Amino acid sequence: MKILMISHEYPPVGGGGANICIHLSKEFALKGHQVDIVSIWFEGEEDVTRKTFGNGSVNIYRLHSKRKSVAQSSFAEMFDYIRKALPFSKRLEKEQHYDICFAMFAIPGAPVAWVLKKKFHLPYIIQFGGGDVPGFQDRFKIIYKFLGPAEKVLWKNAGALISNSDGLKEMAEKFYRKKEILVIYNGADHIDLPADLEETKHKEYDFTILFAHRLIRRKGLQLFLPQMKELAEKAKADGKKVRLIVVGDGPCKQEYEDTVRELGITDVVEFTGQKSKDELPSYFLMADVFILPSYKEGMSNVVLEAMSYGLPILMTPCEGSKELIDGNGFAIPAEAFGDHALRLMRDKDLRISFGKRSQALIDEKFLWSELADSYLTLFEKTIKEA
């Protein structure tokens, strides 16, 4: 099968969408398919990268667009991507004659897929990421209202619509109910952890909390930082050293660093900046708990990765929490994170039990290899019905 993926995010550019793109494309290739990805160029990257996995291949075409940040894209930058992806994707289709187009995000991926369908009768499916679903971000209310009618046309003409969690599906159904919205979860790989990990990670600190997300207000770090002061004081009273590691970058970084200084907790909060996908495992391995105090999500890819490394999870009851929290942590209001982190610090057996359950959940229902099969089955069905 020849698969064209339209994704404005591919590592190192992007967050959750980039993670989905790199893993699914690899799994498709391992199963013998050709995958061509139309994405965005960023400094230090090649215009074209070709990879071979098993009997399949992944070709990444990076377009020189106006993307300024690795971590975040504005609507203006997305529309510039659409403007450049349209003619390039047309040329690719004329050369390759794809079987299906996979649009990552309704905006900006689906407009390109829709044009290819109208011009070349190429069927397409849309995978929602979160921000492309009207109602997901309050700051885009006006833009959602403006784009709403066009999005409904894109959704209507798709061969299938896919959400990555039940919560995001429910949000999408509030906007559009004329077509079934399927759910295929995001995933992670199985990780074999070192047998002595519990001992080696506590050489300097007794308890390490990890936050690894874009530094934007929706991710909610500002709700947890004030709790770190009290948590550090209680840990010290217990004779323990606690720390928070913040991995990521974004528009709120300076604000958060200022907050940490004002609270007087610079000695227990470390900002590492943006880290590549290859650098993240070392942070998962040194952490004792992973936190996500987010207001809204689709299904958090980085929480899934943290689970694959055997970490307990503290997250808000946002979209995806119903599927991700099952005996491996707590889905609680962000204001309660400090108390629950303290509980996990003091209860080693509970912490270890939660971590083992996190890994078990990955193996039970979140392995990328099995999720890719679900997509391929849907691709074949969509092609037959086109």
URHUBEL-V752740 format. One record per residue. N is the residue number from 0. RES is the residue in three letters. PHI is phi in whole degrees, 0 to 359 (999 if undefined). Layout:
n = (N | N)
res = (RES | RES)
phi = (PHI | PHI)
This chain:
n = (0 | 1 | 2 | 3 | 4 | 5 | 6 | 7 | 8 | 9 | 10 | 11 | 12 | 13 | 14 | 15 | 16 | 17 | 18 | 19 | 20 | 21 | 22 | 23 | 24 | 25 | 26 | 27 | 28 | 29 | 30 | 31 | 32 | 33 | 34 | 35 | 36 | 37 | 38 | 39 | 40 | 41 | 42 | 43 | 44 | 45 | 46 | 47 | 48 | 49 | 50 | 51 | 52 | 53 | 54 | 55 | 56 | 57 | 58 | 59 | 60 | 61 | 62 | 63 | 64 | 65 | 66 | 67 | 68 | 69 | 70 | 71 | 72 | 73 | 74 | 75 | 76 | 77 | 78 | 79 | 80 | 81 | 82 | 83 | 84 | 85 | 86 | 87 | 88 | 89 | 90 | 91 | 92 | 93 | 94 | 95 | 96 | 97 | 98 | 99 | 100 | 101 | 102 | 103 | 104 | 105 | 106 | 107 | 108 | 109 | 110 | 111 | 112 | 113 | 114 | 115 | 116 | 117 | 118 | 119 | 120 | 121 | 122 | 123 | 124 | 125 | 126 | 127 | 128 | 129 | 130 | 131 | 132 | 133 | 134 | 135 | 136 | 137 | 138 | 139 | 140 | 141 | 142 | 143 | 144 | 145 | 146 | 147 | 148 | 149 | 150 | 151 | 152 | 153 | 154 | 155 | 156 | 157 | 158 | 159 | 160 | 161 | 162 | 163 | 164 | 165 | 166 | 167 | 168 | 169 | 170 | 171 | 172 | 173 | 174 | 175 | 176 | 177 | 178 | 179 | 180 | 181 | 182 | 183 | 184 | 185 | 186 | 187 | 188 | 189 | 190 | 191 | 192 | 193 | 194 | 195 | 196 | 197 | 198 | 199 | 200 | 201 | 202 | 203 | 204 | 205 | 206 | 207 | 208 | 209 | 210 | 211 | 212 | 213 | 214 | 215 | 216 | 217 | 218 | 219 | 220 | 221 | 222 | 223 | 224 | 225 | 226 | 227 | 228 | 229 | 230 | 231 | 232 | 233 | 234 | 235 | 236 | 237 | 238 | 239 | 240 | 241 | 242 | 243 | 244 | 245 | 246 | 247 | 248 | 249 | 250 | 251 | 252 | 253 | 254 | 255 | 256 | 257 | 258 | 259 | 260 | 261 | 262 | 263 | 264 | 265 | 266 | 267 | 268 | 269 | 270 | 271 | 272 | 273 | 274 | 275 | 276 | 277 | 278 | 279 | 280 | 281 | 282 | 283 | 284 | 285 | 286 | 287 | 288 | 289 | 290 | 291 | 292 | 293 | 294 | 295 | 296 | 297 | 298 | 299 | 300 | 301 | 302 | 303 | 304 | 305 | 306 | 307 | 308 | 309 | 310 | 311 | 312 | 313 | 314 | 315 | 316 | 317 | 318 | 319 | 320 | 321 | 322 | 323 | 324 | 325 | 326 | 327 | 328 | 329 | 330 | 331 | 332 | 333 | 334 | 335 | 336 | 337 | 338 | 339 | 340 | 341 | 342 | 343 | 344 | 345 | 346 | 347 | 348 | 349 | 350 | 351 | 352 | 353 | 354 | 355 | 356 | 357 | 358 | 359 | 360 | 361 | 362 | 363 | 364 | 365 | 366 | 367 | 368 | 369 | 370 | 371 | 372 | 373 | 374 | 375 | 376 | 377 | 378 | 379 | 380 | 381 | 382 | 383 | 384 | 385)
res = (MET | LYS | ILE | LEU | MET | ILE | SER | HIS | GLU | TYR | PRO | PRO | VAL | GLY | GLY | GLY | GLY | ALA | ASN | ILE | CYS | ILE | HIS | LEU | SER | LYS | GLU | PHE | ALA | LEU | LYS | GLY | HIS | GLN | VAL | ASP | ILE | VAL | SER | ILE | TRP | PHE | GLU | GLY | GLU | GLU | ASP | VAL | THR | ARG | LYS | THR | PHE | GLY | ASN | GLY | SER | VAL | ASN | ILE | TYR | ARG | LEU | HIS | SER | LYS | ARG | LYS | SER | VAL | ALA | GLN | SER | SER | PHE | ALA | GLU | MET | PHE | ASP | TYR | ILE | ARG | LYS | ALA | LEU | PRO | PHE | SER | LYS | ARG | LEU | GLU | LYS | GLU | GLN | HIS | TYR | ASP | ILE | CYS | PHE | ALA | MET | PHE | ALA | ILE | PRO | GLY | ALA | PRO | VAL | ALA | TRP | VAL | LEU | LYS | LYS | LYS | PHE | HIS | LEU | PRO | TYR | ILE | ILE | GLN | PHE | GLY | GLY | GLY | ASP | VAL | PRO | GLY | PHE | GLN | ASP | ARG | PHE | LYS | ILE | ILE | TYR | LYS | PHE | LEU | GLY | PRO | ALA | GLU | LYS | VAL | LEU | TRP | LYS | ASN | ALA | GLY | ALA | LEU | ILE | SER | ASN | SER | ASP | GLY | LEU | LYS | GLU | MET | ALA | GLU | LYS | PHE | TYR | ARG | LYS | LYS | GLU | ILE | LEU | VAL | ILE | TYR | ASN | GLY | ALA | ASP | HIS | ILE | ASP | LEU | PRO | ALA | ASP | LEU | GLU | GLU | THR | LYS | HIS | LYS | GLU | TYR | ASP | PHE | THR | ILE | LEU | PHE | ALA | HIS | ARG | LEU | ILE | ARG | ARG | LYS | GLY | LEU | GLN | LEU | PHE | LEU | PRO | GLN | MET | LYS | GLU | LEU | ALA | GLU | LYS | ALA | LYS | ALA | ASP | GLY | LYS | LYS | VAL | ARG | LEU | ILE | VAL | VAL | GLY | ASP | GLY | PRO | CYS | LYS | GLN | GLU | TYR | GLU | ASP | THR | VAL | ARG | GLU | LEU | GLY | ILE | THR | ASP | VAL | VAL | GLU | PHE | THR | GLY | GLN | LYS | SER | LYS | ASP | GLU | LEU | PRO | SER | TYR | PHE | LEU | MET | ALA | ASP | VAL | PHE | ILE | LEU | PRO | SER | TYR | LYS | GLU | GLY | MET | SER | ASN | VAL | VAL | LEU | GLU | ALA | MET | SER | TYR | GLY | LEU | PRO | ILE | LEU | MET | THR | PRO | CYS | GLU | GLY | SER | LYS | GLU | LEU | ILE | ASP | GLY | ASN | GLY | PHE | ALA | ILE | PRO | ALA | GLU | ALA | PHE | GLY | ASP | HIS | ALA | LEU | ARG | LEU | MET | ARG | ASP | LYS | ASP | LEU | ARG | ILE | SER | PHE | GLY | LYS | ARG | SER | GLN | ALA | LEU | ILE | ASP | GLU | LYS | PHE | LEU | TRP | SER | GLU | LEU | ALA | ASP | SER | TYR | LEU | THR | LEU | PHE | GLU | LYS | THR | ILE | LYS | GLU | ALA)
phi = (999 | 257 | 243 | 257 | 254 | 255 | 217 | 283 | 235 | 209 | 311 | 274 | 276 | 103 | 239 | 298 | 297 | 296 | 296 | 298 | 299 | 292 | 286 | 295 | 298 | 297 | 295 | 300 | 294 | 300 | 269 | 96 | 256 | 264 | 237 | 246 | 244 | 260 | 230 | 244 | 283 | 219 | 309 | 97 | 259 | 281 | 296 | 227 | 234 | 243 | 232 | 243 | 229 | 59 | 266 | 246 | 216 | 231 | 245 | 255 | 255 | 255 | 271 | 281 | 248 | 269 | 296 | 260 | 239 | 294 | 274 | 213 | 234 | 276 | 295 | 298 | 291 | 295 | 290 | 294 | 299 | 302 | 301 | 271 | 287 | 300 | 294 | 294 | 293 | 299 | 296 | 298 | 296 | 297 | 279 | 258 | 55 | 291 | 272 | 203 | 246 | 250 | 269 | 275 | 82 | 296 | 232 | 257 | 288 | 296 | 302 | 294 | 297 | 297 | 297 | 296 | 292 | 294 | 272 | 240 | 59 | 273 | 292 | 220 | 237 | 241 | 250 | 282 | 253 | 140 | 295 | 278 | 263 | 306 | 102 | 289 | 241 | 299 | 290 | 253 | 304 | 292 | 294 | 301 | 295 | 289 | 272 | 312 | 302 | 292 | 298 | 297 | 295 | 297 | 293 | 299 | 274 | 286 | 289 | 199 | 241 | 234 | 252 | 261 | 201 | 295 | 295 | 290 | 300 | 298 | 294 | 295 | 290 | 291 | 268 | 210 | 241 | 272 | 217 | 297 | 252 | 274 | 239 | 232 | 294 | 285 | 221 | 203 | 260 | 288 | 242 | 272 | 269 | 299 | 296 | 261 | 300 | 301 | 280 | 291 | 284 | 249 | 290 | 250 | 240 | 278 | 206 | 239 | 258 | 242 | 237 | 224 | 209 | 296 | 272 | 234 | 296 | 300 | 281 | 80 | 301 | 298 | 280 | 262 | 306 | 299 | 285 | 294 | 297 | 294 | 297 | 295 | 293 | 292 | 297 | 297 | 296 | 277 | 78 | 238 | 251 | 240 | 211 | 243 | 255 | 251 | 255 | 139 | 218 | 158 | 295 | 263 | 302 | 298 | 300 | 291 | 296 | 296 | 299 | 298 | 295 | 296 | 280 | 71 | 238 | 296 | 280 | 239 | 237 | 241 | 261 | 265 | 82 | 291 | 237 | 287 | 301 | 288 | 272 | 297 | 307 | 297 | 284 | 299 | 290 | 267 | 272 | 251 | 207 | 245 | 240 | 218 | 273 | 280 | 282 | 215 | 215 | 266 | 215 | 292 | 294 | 287 | 296 | 299 | 296 | 299 | 298 | 295 | 266 | 73 | 259 | 296 | 238 | 247 | 216 | 286 | 283 | 272 | 303 | 98 | 295 | 299 | 276 | 271 | 257 | 205 | 78 | 234 | 162 | 226 | 256 | 219 | 301 | 302 | 294 | 260 | 299 | 300 | 296 | 285 | 295 | 298 | 300 | 292 | 296 | 278 | 245 | 297 | 297 | 296 | 300 | 292 | 298 | 299 | 297 | 295 | 293 | 303 | 295 | 297 | 297 | 302 | 293 | 285 | 211 | 233 | 282 | 304 | 301 | 281 | 295 | 299 | 298 | 297 | 296 | 296 | 298 | 292 | 302 | 298 | 296 | 295 | 296 | 294 | 275 | 291)
